[in-house]
């Protein structure tokens, strides 16, 4: 039976190796009116895949990264293809002290939180943190030899003291800029979600995040592509009662 | 000629006085699949109005505030009614040193920025800040005796040092939690935008923002409602070549 899977990726440079390898077809006809996103489709074995990237900001010619476009991408992907799984693939920061290394590919584990939304009013605080559910990735991780970790999302590439404190409170090992927004959409739309994050930089290392990120983007994107295909293969060849 | 106007508001308590006064009709039939938002419509003179509020988080029973739901609300409102103007009404913090007082109603002026998105890579930095355009509100402000100011948006109710520094750099007088995300959607969809923000708290005052916010929410929502109706009346009775 065919499975529909949506893949949401913020940066074109992260997505290009996957687009090439799985021979995705660019589908401008699927883009919702007014939005800058890029839609791609392919058939991979028994899987109908829809991939969405964020497109470029017309003023600054950079990808539309961070949570606001990510949430819209996720909703539009779900509306277009009603997937049984949404995978958010991307690059991310890792915590060296918790064992993360450059080039590692992590799967989401337990929950995805925000670390930049501080709303100190009862109820709103918990809402701000998010803690959205993800699928149990233990079997995939064991089969492919991948690490797993709690992911924390913020709209900045760098971290202020408050961000760091919340990342620690969440028990997160991976820090990205989109996953929690996508997880909120998946949670509200009842679509199972998995995040796959390839480490470009170590947030507890002295070198500036931006320099590490640019130095390691190609390596991390290549690893991300290889492991994403391996995950799709695993899902194709194994029963997954969560989807 | 009838004008279509979309009004986007994060909190139900902010919207209820307006819903009651303009006899908005609750329209669950307009809500896109899976989303928690509440849609309302009414006809006010020559204006077809669509109002969207963010709905409640099912786990914590609080409004879906902040930028991620706001962007989705704005896009769905635009998709549903193709408005010639989108108005984002809400409560906000003000800067006392710049002349803001509790209960003041501000109109957006010049640009709307983010203060919580720090991406220190050339091009991405400017993208993160946003600086989205808004309509020229000078005539409305003069006619109604309203103040105008640059608005800066962040996903937290409180402010870290980095947030404060960026608010100052933007020259902002008003600090809210949604406007820039909505402004991004309006910018990308080419829909003119106006923000109307009623001040609940002064961010440069010693009292905690959360306490001020809760103390002044009813007053600010009442002022917001009165001035939003006055703005709609003004738009009805005056040519506005920006729309």
Interface residues (C-beta under 8 A of the other chain):
Chain A: X32 X33 X34 X35 X36 X57 X59 X60 X61 X62 X64 X65 X66 X67 X68 X69 X71 X72 X75 X78 X79 X114 X116 X117 X118 X119 X120 X121 X123 X124 X126 X127 X128 X155 X156 X157 X158 X160 X161 X162 X181 X184 X185 X188 X189 X190 X208 X210 X213 X214
Chain B: X32 X33 X34 X35 X36 X57 X59 X60 X61 X62 X64 X65 X66 X67 X68 X69 X71 X72 X75 X78 X79 X114 X116 X117 X118 X119 X120 X121 X123 X124 X126 X127 X128 X155 X156 X157 X158 X160 X161 X162 X181 X184 X185 X188 X189 X190 X208 X209 X210 X213 X214
